């Protein structure tokens, strides 16, 4: 035991031309020095490791943050794109509603039934009202919906509304309007059964009688073609005009006829002059309106049709 304690380790350092140096240690000191240097190296490498780990983590965090920022930007851009698209789609849908209302007005005018509302739209409207349970439309859905509706409206407009409207407008253009005179007058004898002014009993008067001075110009109440221009024992000198679409008009008791059979006349065109020819007791124009050959009461035809004021 004693021998071991006195044991020492010696390091001899020799230098050229000088005394060698001797360093001696006790083993414990050597052990301590070894331990200390081990600890020192351990701490150093741990610190180095820790520092490089933190560095890596820092870099990783920065990368992640950058990615997150990119994602957030992308998301914001996407959202604004969607919002823009949705906003545009809503705008277009509103315009489509206006367009559809306009087309429905035209359809009504053309004598066609109103369009059925688009099923998606009524569904969406229901969803609006009830809130929960409804399917939310994405911007793409809205876009597809508007495109679909626009296509349907255009197809309807081209295939049905336009031809029907043209027909309606042509029919309206052929419709007799107003009285055949441009002077102040009144209805001296109306349409319907009346007492026979020339004898006993009753007769059917198939038109209206408008008194006016002898020679007052008589005008056509609608455009058309003269189909009769001549003499009848009852109407005297008379003119019959075919306006198309089933409409025709007759003007009687003229003193002078200013058109001939086959002539084309305009609305308001001069066709003759007031007289008292035929079965008449004074200067007046007898005016009849026929639809498909049947006399109708001309009174509704004295005013422009109600839709003209709409
Ligand atoms: Zn008459």
Boltz pocket constraint, residues with backbone or C-beta under 6 A from the ligand:
constraints:
  - pocket:
      binder: B
      contacts: [[A, 189], [A, 205], [A, 207], [A, 208], [A, 209], [A, 285], [A, 286], [A, 287]]
      max_distance: 6.0
